[in-house]
Amino acid sequence: MMGDRDYRKTITTAIDAITKEVELQATDPNDSKIIFLHEIVRCMRRSYFDRFDREEQEDKTFGNLFGGLIRKLPYGSKVGQFAIDEITLKGQPDMIVDDVVIIFKTVPVSPEVPFASDVLHLNACLWIFNKSEGVIIYITDGGKESSFALIREKKMFEEVIRRVRVFSNLISDKKTPILEPSAECSTCQYYERCFIKKHEGKQFSISELLGVKKDK
């Protein structure tokens, strides 16, 4: 015990401050004409809650900030935008080197194939910045690195455009997006808004449920 100071709270406060500096966030949550790429390549319900009733994640790590910190460095990428009718889609990869768009992701274990949301993200960045090639680089907690190259694909970007329009309309109408179940749900800070809260009640044995009396 090192005095009475709450060091965990101090660290959490520091991480929260850094996060606000590196995360792209809507200055006006009600502005349905400015949509950020990260909002629509993941669960849009989560992004909607982030806009209108935000809760901070309890399990933030420096891995969540890795890409954002790179973007703040001199060789990091700037924010780009793409016009979709009256809507502006804004996106930002981590780096653009020799016309190759790069995004970094920290993961516990290197995936055998890239995650779908990361592929959508990178492909959309290629269209936003008018580049042809990109790379997703995964870095594990142990420092192992794996990478996946991607060539710009139109059909995939059309799906992003569709999601941008849907999310924009939901913001305008103040309608919560539908559930989009995924592996990320279990770690989402909004889990209990989407699914039944775990109830700790009385435990019953199978014999009690079947009405079988125990011998004394």
Buried (B, 14 or more C-beta within 10 A) or exposed (E): EEEEEEEEEEEBEEBEEBBEEBEBEBEEBEBBEBBBBBBBBBBBBBBBBBBEEEEEBEEBEEBBBBBBBBBEEEEBBEEBBBEBEEBBBBBBBBBBEEEBBBBBBBBEEEBEEBBEBBBBBBBBBBBBBEBEBBBBBBBBEEEEEBEBEBEBEEEBBEBBBEBBBBBBEBBEEEEBBEEEEBEBBEEBBBBEBBEEEEEEEEEEEEEEEEEEEEEE
